[in-house]
């Protein structure tokens, strides 16, 4: 499945996450000139990763 931006959900919670500087720079470069925030990119990337976990790696509900 290709990477896509996810729409905002109805609820949210603040979390503090530390990123390596090189990853921050890569994300900022990727979103430059696009109508997307850093947070929206990270949320979309995390959702993509979760949606594409191997079945054996997925958490049970």
C-alpha positions, 0 to 999 in steps of 0.5 A: 500500500502506498504512503498517504496522508491521513485525515485528522481524527476526532481526538488527540493527545500530546506526546513528546517524541525525540527525533534524531536531527537528521530525521527532522531535516529529512522530514522538513525537506520532504514537506517543504512547499507542500501544504502539510505540517510536521505533525501531520506527516509524522502521524501519517507515517506512523499510521502507515507503519502500523497498517503495514506491520507483518501479521505476526508483529501486530498488537492484539486488540 
